């Protein structure tokens, strides 16, 4: 198994993501020993989020996504067929040519997602390891030991490169370790998960907003015009472009909301054991909240999370993943509903897949 430094040095983006996913899984187990065996910690959830990031990094869903956009543009497809029939001596203008920017932008987004995956892992994985090393065998609450640990984290808020939220999170985890009441312990783990989740999402806000706000609709429309100008005889360019004007406008209008839904799904969709993911743009399946987490107003810091980020309605889906409050509404409700889901502790890869990874080979088949 590669250590954190070796994973950070890996240059193959797909392999690096798989190593990150596996490392989160081992860190999840270590944190269960150091915090609570019954409760999923942040690294448990990160295992499955990273596994989904891998699908994006490998570009497995790009063709299907672009196909969805093409299929939504019926009037454009009809005009393409008509123009191609009228101009038999000119190479056909294909939908894929017109929507090439969507492919390119999704590939760029994959690189941003991979960079975000690395950014968060580089900061958090060493801290998780250090916490497990320091407190995995700890039996007595020691304020001085905790103070020494959190003193190694940067002071100040996240937007000033500080790690105050991580200090609070590890304090909650440490208190959970030394809390006998299982309900109180579960709430402290939930608090730590939420604090780490907020820290992570604030760190990623610039990359997320940039990916969500890519003017992909304008790029698709302009690429369509460029393709027609390049492929069609000069004498018919203007006539064809005029004929395409209205369909192009409709295409741009259709692409924009679809693009935001696509990126919402790509940036963080929680994969699940068994292969069924939880799309961010849809409400989470209604699950019974664990008894230990029915009330979320104690400790006070946990109640503040719910006052700040939990929407008053029952909506848990993220309508706009570029919005930090929208993301946090989804995330805290996810953490609460699934903290006691034992299936989340399932290994993300099979033994055969791990054998390949240990030999620095991409495993064969669906990951």
C-alpha positions as CSV (number, residue, x, y, z in Angstrom):
1,X,0.0,0.0,0.0
2,X,1.4,3.4,-1.0
3,X,1.9,6.0,1.7
4,X,0.5,9.5,1.3
5,X,3.7,11.0,-0.1
6,X,3.8,8.4,-2.8
7,X,0.2,8.9,-3.7
8,X,0.7,12.7,-4.0
9,X,3.7,12.1,-6.3
10,X,1.7,9.8,-8.6
11,X,1.4,11.4,-12.1
12,X,-1.2,9.1,-13.6
13,X,-4.5,10.9,-12.7
14,X,-6.6,7.7,-12.9
15,X,-4.3,5.6,-10.8
16,X,-3.8,8.5,-8.3
17,X,-7.6,8.7,-7.8
18,X,-7.8,4.9,-7.1
19,X,-5.0,5.2,-4.6
20,X,-6.7,8.1,-2.9
21,X,-9.9,6.2,-2.7
22,X,-8.2,3.1,-1.2
23,X,-6.3,5.3,1.3
24,X,-9.5,7.0,2.4
25,X,-10.9,3.5,3.1
26,X,-7.9,2.5,5.3
27,X,-8.1,5.9,7.0
28,X,-11.8,5.4,7.6
29,X,-11.0,2.1,9.4
30,X,-8.2,3.8,11.5
31,X,-10.6,6.6,12.5
32,X,-13.2,4.1,13.5
33,X,-10.7,2.7,15.9
34,X,-9.7,6.1,17.1
35,X,-13.2,7.7,17.3
36,X,-16.2,5.5,17.1
37,X,-16.6,2.0,15.7
38,X,-20.4,2.5,15.1
39,X,-20.3,5.8,13.2
40,X,-19.1,6.6,9.7
41,X,-16.5,9.3,9.9
42,X,-15.6,11.9,7.2
43,X,-13.1,9.6,5.6
44,X,-15.8,6.9,5.2
45,X,-17.9,9.2,3.1
46,X,-14.8,10.5,1.3
47,X,-14.0,6.9,0.2
48,X,-17.2,6.8,-1.9
49,X,-17.1,10.4,-3.1
50,X,-13.5,9.8,-4.3
51,X,-14.7,6.6,-6.1
52,X,-17.2,8.6,-8.0
53,X,-14.6,11.3,-8.8
54,X,-12.7,8.5,-10.5
55,X,-15.5,7.9,-13.0
56,X,-15.2,11.6,-13.9
57,X,-11.4,11.5,-14.1
58,X,-11.5,8.5,-16.4
59,X,-14.2,10.2,-18.5
60,X,-16.5,7.2,-18.4
61,X,-19.7,9.2,-18.6
62,X,-18.7,11.9,-21.1
63,X,-20.2,10.2,-24.3
64,X,-23.5,9.6,-22.6
65,X,-23.7,13.1,-21.3
66,X,-23.0,14.6,-24.7
67,X,-25.5,12.2,-26.3
68,X,-28.2,13.6,-23.9
69,X,-27.5,17.1,-25.1
70,X,-27.8,16.0,-28.7
71,X,-31.0,14.1,-28.2
72,X,-32.5,17.2,-26.5
73,X,-32.0,19.3,-29.7
74,X,-34.6,17.7,-32.0
75,X,-35.0,20.8,-34.2
76,X,-31.2,21.0,-34.7
77,X,-31.0,17.4,-35.7
78,X,-33.8,17.8,-38.3
79,X,-32.1,20.8,-39.8
80,X,-28.7,18.9,-39.9
81,X,-30.4,16.1,-41.8
82,X,-32.0,18.5,-44.3
83,X,-28.7,20.4,-44.9
84,X,-26.7,17.2,-45.4
85,X,-29.3,15.9,-47.9
86,X,-29.1,19.2,-49.8
87,X,-25.3,19.2,-50.0
88,X,-24.3,15.6,-51.0
89,X,-20.8,16.6,-52.1
90,X,-20.0,18.3,-48.7
91,X,-18.9,16.1,-45.7
92,X,-21.8,15.7,-43.4
93,X,-22.0,18.0,-40.4
94,X,-22.4,15.7,-37.4
95,X,-24.0,16.5,-34.1
96,X,-20.8,15.4,-32.4
97,X,-18.9,18.1,-34.4
98,X,-21.3,20.7,-33.3
99,X,-21.1,19.7,-29.6
100,X,-17.3,19.1,-29.5
101,X,-16.9,21.9,-26.9
102,X,-19.0,19.8,-24.5
103,X,-16.5,17.0,-24.8
104,X,-13.6,19.3,-24.3
105,X,-15.2,21.2,-21.4
106,X,-16.1,18.0,-19.6
107,X,-12.5,16.8,-20.0
108,X,-11.3,20.1,-18.6
109,X,-13.8,19.7,-15.7
110,X,-12.3,16.2,-15.1
111,X,-8.9,17.8,-14.6
112,X,-10.4,20.3,-12.2
113,X,-12.1,17.6,-10.3
114,X,-8.9,15.6,-10.1
115,X,-7.0,18.6,-8.9
116,X,-9.7,19.2,-6.2
117,X,-9.5,15.5,-5.2
118,X,-5.7,15.9,-4.7
119,X,-6.0,19.3,-2.9
120,X,-8.3,17.9,-0.3
121,X,-6.5,14.6,0.1
122,X,-3.1,16.4,0.5
123,X,-4.4,18.5,3.4
124,X,-6.6,16.0,5.2
125,X,-5.0,12.6,4.8
126,X,-1.9,13.4,6.8
127,X,-4.1,14.9,9.6
128,X,-6.2,11.8,9.8
129,X,-3.1,9.6,10.0
130,X,-1.6,11.9,12.7
131,X,-4.8,11.8,14.7
132,X,-5.1,8.0,14.5
133,X,-1.4,7.7,15.5
134,X,-1.8,10.0,18.4
135,X,-5.1,8.7,19.9
136,X,-5.8,5.3,18.4
137,X,-4.7,3.6,21.7
138,X,-5.6,6.5,24.0
139,X,-7.7,5.5,27.0
140,X,-7.8,8.6,29.2
141,X,-9.0,12.0,28.2
142,X,-6.0,14.3,28.1
143,X,-6.5,18.0,27.4
144,X,-2.8,18.6,27.0
145,X,-2.4,15.9,24.4
146,X,-5.4,17.3,22.4
147,X,-4.0,20.8,22.7
148,X,-0.6,19.7,21.4
149,X,-2.3,18.0,18.4
150,X,-4.5,20.9,17.4
151,X,-1.6,23.4,17.9
152,X,-0.1,21.9,14.7
153,X,-3.1,23.2,12.7
154,X,-3.0,26.6,11.2
155,X,-4.9,29.3,13.1
156,X,-7.6,31.4,11.4
157,X,-10.6,30.8,9.1
158,X,-10.6,28.8,5.9
159,X,-10.7,31.8,3.6
160,X,-7.4,33.0,5.1
161,X,-5.8,29.5,4.7
162,X,-6.6,28.7,8.3
163,X,-7.7,25.4,9.8
164,X,-9.9,26.4,12.7
165,X,-12.7,24.2,11.5
166,X,-10.3,21.3,11.5
167,X,-9.3,22.1,15.1
168,X,-13.0,22.1,16.1
169,X,-13.6,18.8,14.1
170,X,-10.7,16.9,15.7
171,X,-11.8,18.2,19.1
172,X,-15.3,16.8,18.5
173,X,-13.8,13.5,17.3
174,X,-11.6,13.3,20.5
175,X,-14.5,14.1,22.7
176,X,-16.5,11.4,20.9
177,X,-13.8,8.8,21.7
178,X,-14.1,9.5,25.4
179,X,-17.9,9.8,25.5
180,X,-19.7,6.7,26.9
181,X,-23.2,7.7,25.9
182,X,-23.6,6.3,22.4
183,X,-26.1,9.0,21.4
184,X,-23.9,11.8,22.5
185,X,-20.9,10.2,20.8
186,X,-22.8,9.9,17.5
187,X,-23.7,13.6,17.6
188,X,-20.1,14.5,18.3
189,X,-19.0,12.4,15.3
190,X,-21.7,14.1,13.2
191,X,-20.4,17.5,14.3
192,X,-16.9,16.6,13.3
193,X,-18.0,15.3,10.0
194,X,-20.0,18.5,9.3
195,X,-17.0,20.7,10.3
196,X,-14.6,18.8,8.1
197,X,-17.2,18.9,5.3
198,X,-17.6,22.6,5.5
199,X,-13.8,23.1,5.6
200,X,-13.4,21.0,2.5
201,X,-16.2,22.7,0.5
202,X,-14.9,26.1,1.3
203,X,-11.5,25.1,0.1
204,X,-13.0,23.8,-3.1
205,X,-15.3,26.8,-3.7
206,X,-13.2,28.6,-6.3
207,X,-12.8,25.4,-8.5
208,X,-16.4,24.5,-8.1
209,X,-17.7,27.9,-9.1
210,X,-15.4,28.1,-12.1
211,X,-16.5,24.7,-13.4
212,X,-20.2,25.5,-12.9
213,X,-20.0,28.9,-14.6
214,X,-18.2,27.8,-17.7
215,X,-20.0,29.5,-20.7
216,X,-20.5,26.1,-22.4
217,X,-23.7,27.2,-24.2
218,X,-21.9,30.1,-25.9
219,X,-19.1,27.7,-26.8
220,X,-21.4,25.2,-28.3
221,X,-23.2,27.8,-30.4
222,X,-19.9,29.4,-31.6
223,X,-18.4,26.0,-32.4
224,X,-21.5,25.2,-34.5
225,X,-21.0,28.3,-36.6
226,X,-17.3,27.6,-37.0
227,X,-18.0,24.1,-38.2
228,X,-20.5,25.2,-40.8
229,X,-18.2,27.9,-42.1
230,X,-15.4,25.4,-42.4
231,X,-17.4,22.6,-44.1
232,X,-19.9,24.5,-46.3
233,X,-19.2,26.2,-49.7
234,X,-18.8,30.0,-49.2
235,X,-21.7,30.8,-51.4
236,X,-24.2,29.0,-49.1
237,X,-22.7,29.9,-45.7
238,X,-25.0,32.9,-45.0
239,X,-28.1,31.1,-46.1
240,X,-27.5,28.1,-43.9
241,X,-26.4,30.2,-41.0
242,X,-29.6,32.1,-41.1
243,X,-31.6,28.9,-41.3
244,X,-29.7,27.7,-38.2
245,X,-30.1,30.9,-36.2
246,X,-33.3,29.9,-34.2
247,X,-32.3,26.3,-33.6
248,X,-28.9,27.5,-32.4
249,X,-30.6,29.8,-29.9
250,X,-32.7,26.9,-28.7
251,X,-29.7,24.6,-28.4
252,X,-27.9,27.2,-26.2
253,X,-30.9,27.5,-24.0
254,X,-31.1,23.7,-23.7
255,X,-27.4,23.2,-23.0
256,X,-27.1,25.7,-20.1
257,X,-29.3,24.0,-17.5
258,X,-28.2,20.6,-18.6
259,X,-24.5,21.6,-18.2
260,X,-25.1,22.7,-14.6
261,X,-26.9,19.5,-13.8
262,X,-24.0,17.5,-15.4
263,X,-21.4,19.3,-13.4
264,X,-23.4,19.0,-10.2
265,X,-23.3,15.3,-10.7
266,X,-19.7,15.1,-11.7
267,X,-18.3,17.3,-8.9
268,X,-19.6,15.2,-6.0
269,X,-22.0,12.4,-6.4
270,X,-21.8,9.8,-3.7
271,X,-21.2,6.4,-5.1
272,X,-22.6,3.6,-2.9
273,X,-21.7,0.0,-2.3
274,X,-23.4,-2.0,-5.0
275,X,-22.8,0.6,-7.7
276,X,-25.9,2.9,-7.3
277,X,-25.0,6.5,-6.8
278,X,-26.9,9.4,-5.2
279,X,-27.3,12.2,-7.7
280,X,-26.8,15.6,-6.2
281,X,-29.6,17.1,-8.3
282,X,-32.2,14.8,-6.8
283,X,-33.6,14.5,-3.2
284,X,-31.9,11.8,-1.2
285,X,-34.0,8.6,-0.7
286,X,-36.0,9.0,2.5
287,X,-34.2,6.9,5.1
288,X,-35.0,6.7,8.8
289,X,-32.7,9.0,10.7
290,X,-30.7,7.0,13.3
291,X,-32.2,7.2,16.8
292,X,-29.0,8.7,18.1
293,X,-29.3,11.6,15.6
294,X,-33.0,12.4,15.9
295,X,-32.0,15.6,17.8
296,X,-29.3,17.8,16.4
297,X,-29.3,20.7,18.9
298,X,-26.8,19.3,21.3
299,X,-23.9,20.1,21.3
300,X,-24.7,23.7,20.4
301,X,-22.2,23.8,17.5
302,X,-24.1,21.0,15.8
303,X,-27.4,22.9,16.2
304,X,-25.7,25.9,14.6
305,X,-25.0,23.8,11.5
306,X,-28.7,22.9,11.2
307,X,-29.8,26.4,11.8
308,X,-27.4,27.7,9.1
309,X,-27.5,25.1,6.4
310,X,-30.6,22.8,6.7
311,X,-33.3,24.1,4.5
312,X,-36.7,24.6,6.2
313,X,-38.3,22.5,3.5
314,X,-37.6,18.8,3.1
315,X,-35.6,19.4,-0.1
316,X,-32.1,17.8,0.2
317,X,-31.2,18.0,-3.5
318,X,-28.6,20.6,-4.6
319,X,-30.2,22.8,-7.2
320,X,-27.0,24.7,-7.8
321,X,-23.8,23.0,-6.7
322,X,-21.9,26.3,-7.1
323,X,-23.8,27.6,-4.1
324,X,-22.0,26.7,-0.8
325,X,-25.2,26.7,1.3
326,X,-26.9,24.4,-1.3
327,X,-24.1,22.0,-1.1
328,X,-23.9,22.0,2.6
329,X,-27.7,21.4,2.9
330,X,-27.2,18.2,0.8
331,X,-24.0,17.1,2.7
332,X,-25.2,17.5,6.3
333,X,-28.4,15.7,5.6
334,X,-26.4,12.9,3.9
335,X,-24.1,12.6,6.8
336,X,-27.0,12.5,9.3
337,X,-29.1,9.9,7.4
338,X,-26.2,7.5,6.6
339,X,-23.8,7.8,9.6
340,X,-25.0,4.4,10.9
341,X,-25.1,2.7,7.4
342,X,-22.7,-0.2,7.9
343,X,-22.5,-0.8,4.2
344,X,-20.4,2.3,3.8
345,X,-17.6,0.5,5.5
346,X,-17.4,-2.0,2.6
347,X,-14.1,-2.0,0.7
348,X,-14.4,0.1,-2.5
349,X,-12.3,-2.4,-4.6
350,X,-12.2,-6.2,-4.9
351,X,-9.1,-8.2,-4.0
352,X,-8.3,-8.7,-7.7
353,X,-8.5,-5.0,-8.3
354,X,-6.3,-4.3,-5.4
355,X,-3.7,-6.8,-6.7
356,X,-3.6,-4.8,-9.9
357,X,-3.3,-1.5,-8.1
358,X,-0.5,-2.8,-5.9
359,X,1.4,-3.6,-9.2
360,X,0.6,-0.1,-10.4
361,X,-1.8,-1.4,-13.1
362,X,-5.2,-0.1,-14.0
363,X,-7.7,-2.8,-13.0
364,X,-9.8,-4.3,-15.8
365,X,-13.5,-3.7,-15.9
366,X,-15.9,-1.3,-14.2
367,X,-14.4,0.3,-11.1
